[in-house]
Each structure stands twice: as structure tokens, then as C-alpha cells.
Amino acid sequence: MNHLASTCTALLFVSIAVLPLQAQQHTAAEQEVLSIIDRFFGYMAVRDTIGMATILEAKGSFAAVGIDGNVTVPRMTSHAHFIAGLKQGTEVLLERYWDAEVRMDRSVAVVSCPYDFHKDGEFSHCGLDIFTLVKHPDGWRIAGAVFSMQREGCPPSPLGPVKK
């Protein structure tokens, strides 16, 4: 599948899963920020590293914290390392979020939302995503994110079960 087709497919897939819960809750400016989060999950779902690179700050990073509530040192991953791993992986990835809270001031934004994550159609874990974004003249980019991870005690998603 070419880059444009995979991007369109990913964005449609994520939009169908996420937008109904958000459409009436956010301003146009907040929707613009959330569209970057939607694109992130869409690109991840189809392992589109070219698209992913367009929305991530080159020197940004992710921090994953804990599994099953264990206190651990956060696992830090640069955006470049994340993209390289995305390219090499083979599992089908699906991350869904809901109840997104957006805070913004001109050129900075923070998005906080609960999520669930699935590999090859099977539940993997849930948690809380917190994205930080910065606005460039050409649009928003993800500067970084931190997320918690747990496998047990996850609340049911308001999005319902994953369709296989």
C-alpha cells in the first residue's frame, strides 16, 4: 500500500473510532490539536513511519511508566527510536482513546486521555496518555508524551469491544 493510501486508511479508521466521542466536546482549535493525536494513532496502526515523522518533533521523546502498577523507572524512548521500532514491527497495533482533555495557550498544548492498546486484535494494556504539542508555522507536532501502562484493573472502554 502506498504512503497516501495507507495514511488515508489509517485516518479514516481512527476517525471512525474516536471522533463520535469528541465531535461536540471540543472547540475548533482543540479539534486541530486532537487531529494530530488521531494521525499519530492512525500512522501507528499502519506502521507509516513517513507520516509519523511529519508529526513528531525530531528530538522529542516518550516515557512509559509501569506495568500493573509496579513502581519502576520510566522507560524513555526517543522519537527516532520509536519510528525505527515501528518500521521493524509486524504486529497489528490499535490504540484507542476517549474523554480527551485539551489545554492550550497559543503555541503549546497538552492532551490527556485514557486509552486501551491492542496487538493483533488482543488486549495488551490500558493507561493514561499525556501528549505535549508545539505549534509550528506549518502546524502542530508532538514534542513528547508520557503514558502509564497496566494490564489489570482497566475500566471498560466506552468505545466498546475491538472489532476483529
C-alpha positions as CSV (number, residue, x, y, z in Angstrom):
1,M,0.0,0.0,0.0
2,N,1.5,3.4,-0.9
3,H,2.0,6.1,1.7
4,L,-1.0,8.2,0.7
5,A,-3.4,5.2,0.7
6,S,-2.2,3.9,4.0
7,T,-2.4,7.3,5.6
8,C,-6.0,7.8,4.4
9,T,-7.0,4.4,5.6
10,A,-5.4,5.0,9.0
11,L,-7.0,8.3,9.4
12,L,-10.4,7.0,8.4
13,F,-10.1,4.1,10.8
14,V,-9.1,6.3,13.7
15,S,-11.7,8.9,12.9
16,I,-14.5,6.4,12.9
17,A,-13.3,5.0,16.3
18,V,-12.6,8.3,18.1
19,L,-14.5,11.3,16.6
20,P,-18.0,10.5,17.7
21,L,-17.0,10.9,21.3
22,Q,-15.2,14.2,20.7
23,A,-17.1,16.0,17.9
24,Q,-19.3,18.0,20.2
25,Q,-16.9,18.4,23.2
26,H,-14.1,20.5,21.8
27,T,-13.5,23.8,20.1
28,A,-12.1,24.0,16.5
29,A,-8.7,24.9,17.9
30,E,-8.8,21.8,20.2
31,Q,-10.0,19.6,17.3
32,E,-7.0,20.8,15.4
33,V,-4.7,19.5,18.2
34,L,-6.7,16.3,18.5
35,S,-6.4,15.7,14.8
36,I,-2.6,15.3,15.4
37,I,-3.3,12.7,18.1
38,D,-5.6,10.9,15.7
39,R,-3.0,11.0,13.0
40,F,-0.4,9.6,15.4
41,F,-2.6,6.6,16.2
42,G,-3.5,6.2,12.6
43,Y,0.1,6.2,11.4
44,M,1.0,3.7,14.2
45,A,-1.8,1.4,13.1
46,V,-0.5,1.1,9.6
47,R,3.2,1.5,10.6
48,D,3.5,4.6,8.4
49,T,6.9,5.9,9.5
50,I,7.0,8.6,6.9
51,G,3.7,10.1,8.1
52,M,4.8,9.6,11.7
53,A,7.9,11.6,11.2
54,T,5.8,14.6,9.9
55,I,4.0,15.0,13.2
56,L,6.8,14.2,15.8
57,E,9.4,16.7,16.9
58,A,12.8,15.2,15.7
59,K,14.3,15.5,19.2
60,G,11.2,14.5,21.2
61,S,10.8,11.5,23.4
62,F,8.2,9.2,25.0
63,A,8.2,7.9,28.6
64,A,6.4,4.7,29.5
65,V,5.7,4.2,33.2
66,G,5.0,0.9,35.0
67,I,3.1,-2.2,34.1
68,D,0.4,-3.5,36.5
69,G,1.0,-0.6,39.0
70,N,4.6,-1.6,39.7
71,V,6.8,1.4,40.6
72,T,9.5,1.4,38.0
73,V,11.9,3.9,36.4
74,P,10.2,5.3,33.3
75,R,11.4,3.7,30.1
76,M,12.5,6.6,27.8
77,T,12.4,6.3,24.0
78,S,13.4,8.9,21.5
79,H,11.1,9.6,18.7
80,A,13.7,8.4,16.3
81,H,14.0,5.1,18.1
82,F,10.2,4.7,18.3
83,I,9.9,5.3,14.5
84,A,12.7,2.7,13.8
85,G,10.9,0.1,16.0
86,L,7.6,0.9,14.3
87,K,9.1,0.2,10.9
88,Q,10.6,-3.2,12.1
89,G,7.5,-4.5,13.9
90,T,4.9,-6.8,12.4
91,E,2.0,-6.9,14.9
92,V,-1.2,-5.1,14.1
93,L,-1.5,-2.2,16.5
94,L,-4.6,-0.4,17.7
95,E,-4.6,2.3,20.4
96,R,-7.9,3.9,21.2
97,Y,-8.6,6.9,23.4
98,W,-11.6,8.8,24.8
99,D,-12.6,11.6,27.1
100,A,-9.6,13.7,25.9
101,E,-8.9,16.9,27.8
102,V,-7.1,19.6,25.9
103,R,-5.3,22.6,27.4
104,M,-3.7,25.1,25.2
105,D,-2.2,28.5,25.0
106,R,-1.3,29.8,21.6
107,S,1.6,27.6,20.5
108,V,1.6,24.9,23.2
109,A,-1.0,22.2,24.0
110,V,-1.4,19.3,26.3
111,V,-3.7,16.4,25.7
112,S,-4.6,13.9,28.5
113,C,-6.7,10.9,27.8
114,P,-7.4,7.3,29.0
115,Y,-6.6,4.7,26.4
116,D,-6.5,1.0,25.6
117,F,-4.0,-0.8,23.4
118,H,-4.3,-3.9,21.4
119,K,-1.8,-6.1,19.5
120,D,-3.1,-8.4,16.7
121,G,-6.7,-7.7,17.9
122,E,-5.9,-8.8,21.5
123,F,-6.0,-6.5,24.5
124,S,-2.5,-5.6,25.7
125,H,-2.8,-2.9,28.3
126,C,-4.5,0.4,29.2
127,G,-3.5,3.6,30.9
128,L,-3.3,7.3,30.6
129,D,-1.7,9.2,27.7
130,I,-0.3,12.7,28.2
131,F,0.9,14.4,25.0
132,T,2.6,17.7,24.7
133,L,2.5,19.5,21.4
134,V,4.1,22.6,19.9
135,K,2.8,24.7,17.0
136,H,5.0,25.5,14.1
137,P,4.1,27.8,11.2
138,D,3.1,24.6,9.3
139,G,1.0,23.1,12.1
140,W,1.1,21.1,15.3
141,R,3.7,18.5,16.2
142,I,4.1,16.1,19.2
143,A,7.0,17.2,21.3
144,G,6.7,14.2,23.6
145,A,4.4,12.0,25.6
146,V,4.3,10.1,28.9
147,F,2.0,7.2,29.4
148,S,1.1,4.8,32.2
149,M,0.6,1.1,31.4
150,Q,-1.4,-1.5,33.2
151,R,-2.7,-4.9,32.2
152,E,-5.2,-5.5,35.0
153,G,-8.0,-3.4,36.6
154,C,-8.6,-1.5,33.3
155,P,-12.0,0.2,33.2
156,P,-14.1,-0.8,30.2
157,S,-13.7,1.4,27.2
158,P,-16.7,3.5,26.2
159,L,-15.8,2.6,22.6
160,G,-16.8,-1.0,23.2
161,P,-15.0,-4.1,22.3
162,V,-12.5,-4.2,19.5
163,K,-13.9,-5.4,16.2
164,K,-11.8,-8.3,14.9
